[in-house]
Amino acid sequence: MLLPKLTRSFFILLLSGSFHFSNASSFIRISADTIPSDKNDYKINRKEFLENYGKDDTSRALINFYFIKRNRAITLTFIGGGGSVIANIALNSFLNSNSVASLGDLIVGYGLLNLSVAVAFTLLVIGMVRWLVFSRRKLLSILRNYNLSKGVSRNILKSRSFKRQLSLEHKSHG
């Protein structure tokens, strides 16, 4: 029974303080035609990204694309984390209860609860990885490269959700 206690401790530690949201705005207002040079200039929200870097349809589509992907990853992380904790609590209470009618009930219940812990943990990991991949710092780097005429990654340009954002930008500003 050491494994459920370890996973419970891991999830409690993970959820207790590892998530930090920062929507801090810049201390200095910057006009839309300059590029900020502060080392924490990526710690701005979507609106400020659009104001500072949304010079054309492609850059606005990139910003919207990244923030949509990022918000979905954050949601997936919290669903996976909460589901992991709930499934782990259910597993522990199931294992500690004496209400099991037969060996078959025990095997099925144990298997289903372990499966739910595994699925929830998988969602947690996928969400965290995507959250890191679609970071605001990386978005800022991509936007700076784009503004220096270095282009945008082929993977992003091929993405259906980026193409959808780009077509929405063309419709709204075109």
Stockholm file with secondary structure:
# STOCKHOLM 1.0

chainA/1-174         MLLPKLTRSFFILLLSGSFHFSNASSFIRISADTIPSDKNDYKINRKEFLENYGKDDTSRALINFYFIKRNRAITLTFIGGGGSVIANIALNSFLNSNSVASLGDLIVGYGLLNLSVAVAFTLLVIGMVRWLVFSRRKLLSILRNYNLSKGVSRNILKSRSFKRQLSLEHKSHG
#=GR chainA/1-174 SS CHHHHHHHHHHHHHHHHCCCCCCCCCSSCCCTTSCCCCTTTTCCCHHHHHHHHCCSHHHHHHHHHHHHHHHHHHHHHHHHHHHHHHHHHHHHHHHHCSCCCSHHHHHHHHHHHHHHHHHHHHHHHHHHHHHHHTCHHHHHHHHHHHHTTCCCCHHHHHCHHHHHHHHHHHHHHC
#=GC SS_cons         CHHHHHHHHHHHHHHHHCCCCCCCCCSSCCCTTSCCCCTTTTCCCHHHHHHHHCCSHHHHHHHHHHHHHHHHHHHHHHHHHHHHHHHHHHHHHHHHCSCCCSHHHHHHHHHHHHHHHHHHHHHHHHHHHHHHHTCHHHHHHHHHHHHTTCCCCHHHHHCHHHHHHHHHHHHHHC
//
